[in-house]
Amino acid sequence: MRKKMLLIFLMIPLIFTLLRANTIQITATPDAHDIAVLSVTPNPTLVTKGELVNITVVVENQGNATEMFNVTVYYDTNTIETQNVSNLAVGANTSLTFVWNTTDVHIRKLTGSVPYKINATASVVSGETDTADNTLVSISRVSVVESPYLAVVPHSTINPNLTTGSTYTVSVVTDYNGSDITGYEFTLYYNPNVLHGVNTTNGDLIVGGSAMFNPGTPDNTNGKITTSAIFFFQPPEWAPLTSGPGTLANVTFEVVGEGESPITLSMAVAEKCLLKGYTEGGAPNGTDYNIINIFVNARQAAHGYFRNTLAEVVHDVAVVDVKLNSTNLEIGEHAKITVEIKNNGTVFEDVTINVERLDEKGGAPWPIGKNTTRNLAAGANTSLTFIFDTTGITSGTYSIKAEAEPVSGETNIDNNILESAETIIVRAKPEQPIPIELIIGIGVAVVAVIIIVIVIVRRGKKPIPE
């Protein structure tokens, strides 16, 4: 009996050990839920309105439970299509193909086709906490344009390897396939904080003969290649005609900074963006005309886009303070206005500030001044000074408004305008009392005049003879 009891006591610790081990084994590991979008690839990246774009999206289940979720694809903020993914196994990925029919895409009437961002978003599954990788923007952007068109190609370049000192080349092309082409002309704009124009060379569309090529002049202060690549033929020589499509010209840039740069065909009437044609027979008997005129129809322009950062660039400038050095002035006096601005974005910006006075009586705003600060670094603050000259204005109470002009690509403009917390009282100058010395002087002069008059009158009276 004692041996049995001893055996039982020896078995108890072993039983508890086995039970504990068994408990550990059957404890369930909590599910981890994590869906990620791995890639978004549109093809092609330049289409005529109405054509189809295939967008390939790869998603992956990076959690430890089988998942079901939706994937939605957008151009900018516009929905293209939503698809469902069912029972995606742990660690597995799958490829989805979305078809974007561009028939209903609105092409900007005044600016032409700016390359669209294509992004895919996977819906958040229950229990998912890491949602940063649920959305991804494609490296390539897509332009939708009316035909025939003039286009900058590549339409978008996003490459962090294009660092300062690198060269970058784009071409201006047309899809026009007629046989009456005789010349062209264009002007390009770009961000001079990121790119500097170097040179323009002729393309393959018009070569030889009497063609005369003007490469244009880069203006790297304002970011503009002026009157670039004009072809023309001088009468009375017959103008040769050529057929499209083809490349008008190639433009080479030097990368001078980090950030993004739209590469834009000019919309201005004076900076013509044209593809020119001639009636059969050419000059001097023919008639020239514009096959494509971007000023008349901006929807025929497809612009370019350059960025040498992987992360999306944020543009956001703000007015953070408006200070007055005086709030009580007489007409004719001056007040100094200090406007503090900040670059809340991620790249250098040129920031232009307009300052106006606002009349409490409801009069129209009146400009005080305009000033620009160049190359304001991301996250940096600076101050600009303006002078409020009250000469010639009416007395009253005025507030001061400062406005930062929106920079290219800026969407948050709520913080671009700020009024001064204080107002400025402008009063008329008080009438000055007449000095006592002047009063005495006038009195003395009046008395003197009276005495002189009396003397003259008396001397003028002669006795009447008897």
C-alpha positions as CSV (number, residue, x, y, z in Angstrom):
1,M,0.0,0.0,0.0
2,R,2.8,2.4,0.9
3,K,4.5,1.6,-2.3
4,K,1.3,2.5,-4.2
5,M,0.9,5.7,-2.3
6,L,4.5,6.7,-3.0
7,L,4.0,5.9,-6.6
8,I,0.9,8.1,-6.8
9,F,2.8,11.0,-5.1
10,L,5.6,10.6,-7.6
11,M,3.2,10.6,-10.5
12,I,1.4,13.8,-9.5
13,P,4.2,16.2,-10.6
14,L,4.6,14.3,-13.9
15,I,0.8,14.6,-14.5
16,F,0.9,18.3,-13.9
17,T,3.9,18.7,-16.2
18,L,2.1,16.8,-19.0
19,L,-1.0,18.8,-18.5
20,R,0.9,22.1,-18.7
21,A,2.7,20.9,-21.9
22,N,-0.6,20.0,-23.4
23,T,-2.1,23.3,-22.5
24,I,0.8,25.2,-24.2
25,Q,0.3,23.1,-27.3
26,I,-3.4,23.8,-27.6
27,T,-3.2,27.6,-27.0
28,A,-4.2,29.3,-30.3
29,T,-1.9,31.9,-31.8
30,P,-3.9,35.1,-32.4
31,D,-4.6,35.8,-36.1
32,A,-2.5,38.5,-37.7
33,H,-4.3,40.3,-40.6
34,D,-2.3,42.2,-43.2
35,I,-3.1,42.9,-46.9
36,A,-0.6,44.8,-49.1
37,V,-0.7,46.2,-52.6
38,L,2.7,45.2,-54.2
39,S,2.5,46.9,-57.6
40,V,0.3,49.0,-59.9
41,T,1.1,49.0,-63.6
42,P,-0.9,50.8,-66.3
43,N,-0.4,50.1,-70.0
44,P,-0.3,52.1,-72.3
45,T,0.5,55.4,-70.6
46,L,-0.7,57.7,-73.5
47,V,-4.1,57.1,-75.0
48,T,-6.5,58.9,-77.2
49,K,-9.8,59.5,-75.4
50,G,-12.0,56.4,-75.7
51,E,-9.2,53.9,-75.8
52,L,-8.6,51.3,-73.1
53,V,-5.9,51.2,-70.5
54,N,-5.1,47.8,-68.8
55,I,-4.0,48.2,-65.2
56,T,-2.3,45.2,-63.5
57,V,-2.5,45.2,-59.7
58,V,-0.6,42.6,-57.5
59,V,-1.8,42.1,-53.9
60,E,-0.5,39.9,-51.2
61,N,-1.7,38.3,-48.0
62,Q,1.0,39.1,-45.5
63,G,-1.0,37.9,-42.5
64,N,-1.5,34.4,-41.1
65,A,-5.2,33.9,-42.0
66,T,-7.0,33.4,-45.2
67,E,-8.6,36.6,-46.3
68,M,-11.4,38.0,-48.5
69,F,-11.3,41.7,-49.5
70,N,-11.9,44.3,-52.3
71,V,-9.5,46.1,-54.5
72,T,-10.4,49.5,-56.0
73,V,-8.4,51.3,-58.7
74,Y,-8.6,55.1,-59.2
75,Y,-7.3,57.7,-61.6
76,D,-6.5,60.6,-59.3
77,T,-9.6,60.5,-57.0
78,N,-12.0,59.0,-59.6
79,T,-13.0,55.4,-59.3
80,I,-12.2,53.1,-62.3
81,E,-13.3,49.7,-61.0
82,T,-13.6,47.5,-57.9
83,Q,-12.9,43.7,-57.8
84,N,-13.2,41.1,-55.1
85,V,-10.5,38.8,-53.9
86,S,-11.7,35.6,-52.3
87,N,-9.9,33.2,-50.0
88,L,-6.4,34.5,-50.6
89,A,-4.1,32.0,-48.7
90,V,-1.5,33.0,-46.1
91,G,1.7,34.3,-47.9
92,A,0.0,34.1,-51.3
93,N,-0.3,36.9,-53.9
94,T,-2.5,37.3,-56.8
95,S,-2.7,39.5,-59.9
96,L,-5.8,41.5,-60.9
97,T,-6.4,43.2,-64.3
98,F,-8.6,46.3,-64.4
99,V,-9.7,47.8,-67.7
100,W,-10.1,51.6,-67.8
101,N,-12.4,52.8,-70.5
102,T,-11.4,56.5,-71.0
103,T,-14.5,57.5,-73.0
104,D,-15.9,59.5,-70.2
105,V,-12.7,61.0,-68.9
106,H,-12.8,64.8,-68.7
107,I,-9.9,66.4,-70.4
108,R,-9.2,69.9,-69.0
109,K,-10.4,72.5,-71.4
110,L,-7.9,75.1,-70.4
111,T,-4.8,73.1,-69.5
112,G,-4.9,69.9,-71.6
113,S,-4.0,66.5,-70.4
114,V,-2.0,66.4,-67.2
115,P,-0.8,62.9,-66.5
116,Y,-3.1,61.1,-64.1
117,K,-2.0,59.2,-60.9
118,I,-3.2,55.6,-61.0
119,N,-3.6,54.1,-57.5
120,A,-5.0,50.9,-56.1
121,T,-6.5,50.5,-52.6
122,A,-7.2,47.2,-50.9
123,S,-10.0,47.3,-48.3
124,V,-9.0,46.9,-44.7
125,V,-9.8,43.5,-43.4
126,S,-11.2,42.9,-39.9
127,G,-8.4,43.1,-37.3
128,E,-5.9,44.7,-39.7
129,T,-3.7,47.4,-38.1
130,D,-0.9,47.9,-40.7
131,T,-2.9,49.8,-43.4
132,A,-0.1,51.9,-44.8
133,D,0.6,49.3,-47.5
134,N,-3.1,49.0,-48.5
135,T,-2.7,51.8,-51.0
136,L,-0.1,52.2,-53.7
137,V,0.3,54.8,-56.5
138,S,1.8,53.6,-59.8
139,I,5.2,54.7,-60.8
140,S,3.9,55.5,-64.3
141,R,1.1,58.1,-64.9
142,V,-1.4,58.0,-67.7
143,S,-2.3,60.8,-70.2
144,V,-5.6,60.9,-72.0
145,V,-5.7,63.3,-74.9
146,E,-7.7,64.1,-78.0
147,S,-6.3,63.2,-81.4
148,P,-4.5,64.6,-83.3
149,Y,-2.2,65.7,-80.5
150,L,1.1,67.2,-79.5
151,A,2.6,65.3,-76.5
152,V,5.6,65.2,-74.3
153,V,7.1,61.8,-74.0
154,P,7.9,60.1,-71.7
155,H,4.6,61.2,-70.2
156,S,5.9,60.6,-66.7
157,T,9.3,59.7,-65.2
158,I,9.6,58.9,-61.5
159,N,13.2,57.9,-60.9
160,P,15.2,58.6,-57.7
161,N,18.4,57.7,-59.5
162,L,18.2,60.9,-61.6
163,T,20.1,62.9,-59.0
164,T,21.6,66.4,-59.3
165,G,24.0,66.6,-62.3
166,S,22.1,63.9,-64.3
167,T,20.7,64.6,-67.7
168,Y,17.1,64.0,-68.7
169,T,15.6,64.1,-72.2
170,V,12.1,64.4,-73.4
171,S,10.6,64.5,-76.9
172,V,7.7,66.5,-78.3
173,V,5.8,64.2,-80.7
174,T,2.6,64.1,-82.8
175,D,0.3,61.3,-83.8
176,Y,-1.0,63.2,-86.8
177,N,-0.7,60.9,-89.9
178,G,-1.6,63.4,-92.7
179,S,0.8,64.2,-95.5
180,D,0.4,68.0,-95.4
181,I,2.9,68.8,-92.6
182,T,5.2,71.7,-93.3
183,G,6.3,73.1,-89.9
184,Y,5.9,73.3,-86.1
185,E,6.4,75.5,-83.1
186,F,6.3,75.1,-79.4
187,T,7.3,76.5,-76.0
188,L,7.9,74.4,-72.9
189,Y,7.6,75.3,-69.2
190,Y,9.3,73.4,-66.3
191,N,10.3,73.8,-62.7
192,P,13.7,75.6,-62.6
193,N,14.3,74.4,-59.0
194,V,14.5,70.8,-60.3
195,L,15.4,71.0,-64.0
196,H,17.4,73.4,-66.2
197,G,17.0,73.5,-69.9
198,V,20.3,72.6,-71.8
199,N,19.5,72.3,-75.5
200,T,16.9,71.4,-78.1
201,T,17.7,69.3,-81.1
202,N,15.6,68.5,-84.2
203,G,13.5,65.4,-84.4
204,D,12.8,63.1,-87.4
205,L,9.5,64.7,-88.5
206,I,10.9,67.5,-90.8
207,V,14.5,67.2,-92.0
208,G,16.5,68.4,-94.9
209,G,15.4,70.7,-97.8
210,S,14.9,74.3,-96.9
211,A,13.9,73.6,-93.3
212,M,15.3,76.2,-90.9
213,F,15.6,75.1,-87.2
214,N,15.5,77.4,-84.2
215,P,16.5,75.6,-81.0
216,G,15.1,78.3,-78.8
217,T,16.6,79.8,-75.7
218,P,16.4,78.2,-72.2
219,D,15.3,80.6,-69.5
220,N,16.3,78.8,-66.3
221,T,15.2,81.6,-64.0
222,N,11.6,81.3,-65.0
223,G,11.7,77.7,-66.3
224,K,10.9,78.2,-69.9
225,I,12.3,77.3,-73.3
226,T,11.1,80.1,-75.5
227,T,10.0,79.8,-79.1
228,S,11.7,76.5,-79.4
229,A,12.0,74.4,-82.6
230,I,10.3,76.5,-85.3
231,F,10.4,75.2,-88.8
232,F,9.5,77.5,-91.6
233,F,10.1,77.9,-95.3
234,Q,10.8,81.2,-97.1
235,P,8.8,82.0,-100.2
236,P,8.9,82.0,-103.1
237,E,10.6,78.6,-102.7
238,W,8.1,75.7,-102.8
239,A,7.5,74.3,-99.4
240,P,8.1,70.6,-99.1
241,L,5.5,68.6,-97.3
242,T,6.0,65.6,-95.0
243,S,3.9,63.0,-93.3
244,G,3.4,62.1,-89.7
245,P,3.4,60.7,-87.1
246,G,6.9,61.7,-85.8
247,T,9.1,63.5,-83.4
248,L,9.2,67.3,-83.6
249,A,12.2,67.8,-81.3
250,N,14.2,66.5,-78.4
251,V,14.8,68.6,-75.3
252,T,17.6,67.9,-72.8
253,F,17.6,69.0,-69.2
254,E,20.1,69.0,-66.4
255,V,18.7,67.8,-63.0
256,V,19.5,70.6,-60.5
257,G,17.4,69.7,-57.5
258,E,15.1,67.2,-55.8
259,G,11.4,67.2,-56.3
260,E,8.9,67.2,-59.2
261,S,8.5,69.2,-62.4
262,P,5.6,69.3,-64.8
263,I,6.9,69.7,-68.3
264,T,4.1,71.7,-69.9
265,L,3.4,72.8,-73.5
266,S,2.4,76.5,-73.4
267,M,-1.2,77.4,-73.7
268,A,-0.6,81.1,-74.4
269,V,-1.6,82.5,-77.8
270,A,1.7,84.5,-78.1
271,E,3.7,81.3,-77.3
272,K,2.4,79.2,-80.1
273,C,2.2,75.5,-79.9
274,L,1.4,74.5,-83.5
275,L,1.7,71.8,-86.1
276,K,1.5,73.7,-89.4
277,G,0.2,72.5,-92.8
278,Y,0.2,73.6,-96.4
279,T,-2.3,73.0,-99.2
280,E,-0.9,70.8,-102.0
281,G,1.6,72.6,-104.1
282,G,3.1,74.6,-101.2
283,A,4.2,78.2,-101.4
284,P,3.8,80.7,-103.1
285,N,0.5,79.4,-104.5
286,G,-0.6,77.4,-101.5
287,T,-2.2,78.4,-98.3
288,D,-0.8,77.7,-94.8
289,Y,-3.0,76.7,-91.9
290,N,-2.7,75.1,-88.4
291,I,-3.3,71.4,-88.2
292,I,-3.0,71.5,-84.4
293,N,-3.2,74.7,-82.4
294,I,-3.0,74.1,-78.6
295,F,-4.3,77.6,-77.8
296,V,-7.5,76.9,-79.7
297,N,-7.9,73.3,-78.4
298,A,-5.9,72.6,-75.2
299,R,-7.4,69.0,-75.1
300,Q,-4.9,68.2,-77.9
301,A,-2.0,68.8,-75.5
302,A,-0.5,66.0,-73.4
303,H,2.0,67.3,-70.9
304,G,4.9,65.5,-69.2
305,Y,5.8,64.9,-65.5
306,F,9.2,64.4,-63.8
307,R,10.0,63.4,-60.2
308,N,13.2,62.1,-58.7
309,T,11.7,61.1,-55.3
310,L,9.9,57.8,-54.7
311,A,7.5,59.4,-52.2
312,E,4.7,61.6,-53.6
313,V,5.6,65.2,-53.4
314,V,3.5,67.4,-51.2
315,H,3.0,71.1,-52.1
316,D,1.6,73.2,-49.3
317,V,2.5,76.8,-48.5
318,A,0.9,78.8,-45.7
319,V,0.7,82.2,-44.2
320,V,1.2,81.7,-40.5
321,D,1.3,85.3,-39.1
322,V,0.6,88.9,-40.1
323,K,2.2,91.4,-37.7
324,L,1.7,95.2,-37.6
325,N,4.3,97.6,-36.0
326,S,1.6,100.3,-35.5
327,T,-2.1,100.3,-35.1
328,N,-2.8,104.0,-34.9
329,L,-1.8,106.3,-37.7
330,E,-2.4,109.7,-39.0
331,I,-3.1,110.0,-42.7
332,G,0.3,110.2,-44.4
333,E,2.1,108.0,-41.9
334,H,3.4,104.5,-42.6
335,A,3.0,101.1,-40.9
336,K,5.3,98.1,-41.4
337,I,3.6,94.8,-42.1
338,T,5.6,91.6,-41.4
339,V,4.1,88.5,-43.1
340,E,5.5,85.1,-41.9
341,I,5.1,82.2,-44.3
342,K,6.0,78.5,-44.0
343,N,6.6,75.7,-46.5
344,N,4.6,72.8,-45.1
345,G,5.4,70.7,-48.2
346,T,8.3,68.3,-49.0
347,V,10.2,70.3,-51.7
348,F,11.6,73.7,-52.3
349,E,9.0,76.3,-53.4
350,D,8.9,79.8,-54.8
351,V,6.2,81.6,-52.7
352,T,4.5,84.8,-53.8
353,I,2.6,86.9,-51.2
354,N,0.0,89.5,-52.0
355,V,-1.0,91.9,-49.2
356,E,-4.2,94.0,-49.2
357,R,-6.0,96.4,-46.9
358,L,-9.6,95.7,-46.0
359,D,-12.0,98.5,-45.2
360,E,-14.4,97.9,-42.3
361,K,-17.0,99.8,-44.2
362,G,-17.1,97.1,-46.8
363,G,-15.1,98.8,-49.5
364,A,-13.2,96.7,-52.1
365,P,-9.8,95.4,-51.0
366,W,-6.9,97.6,-52.1
367,P,-3.5,96.2,-52.9
368,I,-0.6,97.2,-50.6
369,G,2.2,95.1,-52.2
370,K,3.4,91.9,-53.7
371,N,6.6,90.0,-53.0
372,T,8.2,86.6,-53.8
373,T,10.6,84.5,-51.9
374,R,12.6,82.0,-53.9
375,N,13.6,78.4,-53.0
376,L,11.9,78.2,-49.6
377,A,13.0,74.9,-48.2
378,A,10.6,72.2,-47.0
379,G,9.6,72.9,-43.4
380,A,11.2,76.3,-43.4
381,N,9.8,79.7,-42.4
382,T,10.6,83.1,-43.6
383,S,9.3,86.7,-43.3
384,L,8.5,89.3,-45.9
385,T,8.0,93.0,-45.1
386,F,5.5,95.4,-46.7
387,I,4.8,99.1,-46.1
388,F,1.3,100.4,-45.6
389,D,1.4,104.0,-46.9
390,T,-1.7,105.9,-45.7
391,T,-1.2,108.9,-47.9
392,G,-4.3,109.8,-49.7
393,I,-6.7,107.3,-48.1
394,T,-9.7,108.2,-46.0
395,S,-9.8,107.9,-42.3
396,G,-11.3,104.7,-40.9
397,T,-10.4,101.2,-39.5
398,Y,-8.5,98.8,-41.7
399,S,-7.4,95.2,-41.4
400,I,-4.6,93.6,-43.4
401,K,-4.9,90.4,-45.4
402,A,-2.0,88.4,-46.7
403,E,-2.4,85.7,-49.3
404,A,0.1,83.1,-50.6
405,E,-0.6,82.3,-54.3
406,P,-1.1,78.6,-54.6
407,V,1.9,76.8,-55.9
408,S,1.7,74.2,-58.7
409,G,0.2,71.0,-57.4
410,E,-1.1,72.5,-54.1
411,T,-4.5,71.2,-53.0
412,N,-4.7,72.5,-49.4
413,I,-5.3,76.2,-49.8
414,D,-7.2,76.8,-46.6
415,N,-4.1,78.0,-44.9
416,N,-3.0,80.3,-47.8
417,I,-4.9,83.4,-46.5
418,L,-4.7,85.1,-43.1
419,E,-5.9,88.4,-41.8
420,S,-4.1,90.4,-39.2
421,A,-5.4,89.9,-35.6
422,E,-5.2,93.7,-35.1
423,T,-6.7,96.5,-37.1
424,I,-5.1,99.8,-38.0
425,I,-7.0,103.0,-37.2
426,V,-6.2,105.8,-39.6
427,R,-7.3,109.2,-38.5
428,A,-7.3,112.6,-40.1
429,K,-4.6,115.1,-38.9
430,P,-6.0,117.5,-36.3
431,E,-6.3,121.1,-37.2
432,Q,-3.3,123.1,-35.9
433,P,-4.1,126.2,-33.8
434,I,-3.0,129.6,-35.1
435,P,0.2,130.5,-33.3
436,I,-0.1,133.5,-30.9
437,E,2.8,135.2,-32.6
438,L,1.0,135.0,-35.9
439,I,-2.1,136.5,-34.3
440,I,-0.1,139.4,-32.7
441,G,1.7,140.0,-36.0
442,I,-1.6,140.1,-37.9
443,G,-3.1,142.5,-35.3
444,V,-0.1,144.8,-35.4
445,A,-0.2,144.8,-39.2
446,V,-3.9,145.6,-39.2
447,V,-3.4,148.5,-36.7
448,A,-0.6,149.8,-38.8
449,V,-2.7,149.7,-41.9
450,I,-5.5,151.6,-40.1
451,I,-3.1,154.3,-38.8
452,I,-1.7,154.7,-42.3
453,V,-5.1,155.1,-43.8
454,I,-6.2,157.7,-41.2
455,V,-3.0,159.7,-41.8
456,I,-3.5,159.6,-45.5
457,V,-7.1,160.6,-45.2
458,R,-6.3,163.6,-42.9
459,R,-3.6,164.8,-45.1
460,G,-5.9,164.6,-48.0
461,K,-8.4,167.1,-46.4
462,K,-7.5,170.7,-47.4
463,P,-9.2,173.8,-45.9
464,I,-11.9,175.4,-48.1
465,P,-10.9,179.0,-49.0
466,E,-13.2,181.8,-47.9
